[in-house]
Amino acid sequence: MTNLNKEFCFAVKAARRESGLSQSVLAVEIGCKQSALSMFEQGDGTKLSDEAVKKLSAKFGIELPKEESAAPAVALPAPGGFGAPGGFGGRSPSVLCHRGFCPNPHCPTNANVYEVDGERFAVPDCEAADPVGGRFCAMCAEVLEKRCPNCGAHIHKGAVCSHCGTKYVAIE
């Protein structure tokens, strides 16, 4: 079961959204990282252990596929830059973000992508994703993350958690 088809991955994503769970909460529940769950939900059936997949199947009542198919590579958003001069859209990355960010790497709120030493980072636009302090992304309806998906620290404006160094948005 090391490589599940995209339909199963998408069914898990739909069930998670319908239940109102964030990726971080579900990841803790099934024993994986939020970034792995995010990539899994984008159709990469290789990112979760067999145990985690079985837990998802049981939790949401989704039958595991009998035949496994290779998952294609996940399409990434086009590379961008830092945006406005002065970096992060003119805002300081050290300022706390009091709104949620969208963990979906394909969401337009995460289009500000840059690369450092071959690794890609997205700077979430918290204001665009969460203009009213809601629970769901205003652009793609994903459940918003309100804290770091790895350590639970308050989020800051920028691409990574200032406490543990985890990317807020998992793009590979």
N, C-alpha and C positions, 0 to 999 in steps of 0.2 A: 504494500500500500504506500510505497514511497513516492509515487507520482500520481496524484488524483487529477481527474479531468476538471476543466474550468467550470462546468455546470455545477458540480458539487461545491466548489469554492464559492461561486456566486450565490448558491442557495444558502450557504452558511452566512454569508454577508447579509442577505435579505432577512434571514431569521433573526440575526443579531440586532439589526436595525429595528425590526418589528417589535422586538422585546425591549427596546430602549436602552440596551447595554452599550457602553463605550468599549472600544477595543482594549483599553487598559484593564478595565474590570474583568472582561471575559478572558483576557490573557492570564491574569492572575488565577482565575478560577480553573482554567485547564492546564496551567503550568507551563506557559511559554512566554516569550517576549512579545510586547505589543508590535514591534516592527516585523516580527515573523508572521504574526496574525494578519497584519496589514498586507504584506506581500502575498500571503495565502489568499486573502479575500480578493486580490487583484487578479487571481487566476493561476498563481504559481503553486501548484499542488505538491511541490517538493519541500516547502518551508516548515512544515510541522511534523513532529514525530507521530508514529502510528498511535501511540497512547493519546496524544492530544486530539488527533482526528477522531478517534473512537469516542472520546469525551464529548466532542462537538456533535457527533452523530447522535449520541444518546440524549444530550441536553435538548437539542432542537427536533428530535424525531425525524432526522433526515437519513434515509437509507444509503449506506455506502454503495458506490457503483460496483457492479460485478466486473466490468472490464475497465482497466486503467489505460488512459491515453496520455501521451506526452503533452505537457503544457508549453505553449509557445512563450517566448520571452515577453516580459511586460513592457509595454510601450511607455516611454518616459516623456514628460513634458519637454518642450524645446528649451535649450539652455538660455538663460537670461543673464542679467547682471545684477548689480546691487540696486539698480533703479536710479533714483535721483542722486546727484552729487552729495557727498557726505555719507554715503553708505545707506543703509536700511530705510530707504524712502524718506530721508531727512530726520528720522527718529533715532534716538540712542538705543542700542541693543541692550543696555544695562537696565532699562526701565522695566518695571514689572508690567506684564500684560494682564489686565484685569478681565479680559474676555477669554473665551475658549479659542482654540485653533483647530482647524480641520486636519485630521491625520491622513486624508486621502491624497496620495501624491499626484493624482490627476485633476484635482480641484483647481479652478482658476485662482483661488486664494493662495495657492502655493506655487504660482508661476514664476516667482522671483528666485531663480535657481542659479547657483554659481558653483565653481569647481575649485578645489584646493588639493594639490598633489594627487590628481586623478580621482578624487572622491567628490561626489555631488551632494550639495546641500540645498535645501529649500528654506527660505525665510517666510514663515506663515504670516499672512496679513490677518491678524486677529480682528481688526475692526471690520473688514469685509466679510469674514466668516461669521462673526457674532456681533452684528450691529446693535442688537437690543438686549444682550445678555441672556440669550436663549440656550436651548439644549441641542439644537441641530444647526448644521451649517446652512447659512442663507443661500449659498450657491449650489450645493450638491446634496443637501439633506443628510449628510453623514452625522453621526453622533459626535459632538465636539469633545475634545480633550481639554480639561480645565487645569490639569497638573502634568508634570513630566511623566510620560508613560513608563519610565524605568524606576525613578527614585521617589516620585510623588511630590517633588518640590514645586513651589510656585513657578509658573512659567514666566520667562522674560522675553522681550522682543529680541528676535534673533533666530538662528537656525538650530542651536544646540542648548541643552540644559547647562547652566553655569555651575551647577552642583556636581553632576556626574558625567557630563560630556556627551550624553545620548542625543542623537538627532531627534528633533521633534517629529519630522516627517520622514518616513522610511523610503528613500529612493535608492535604488541600486543600479 
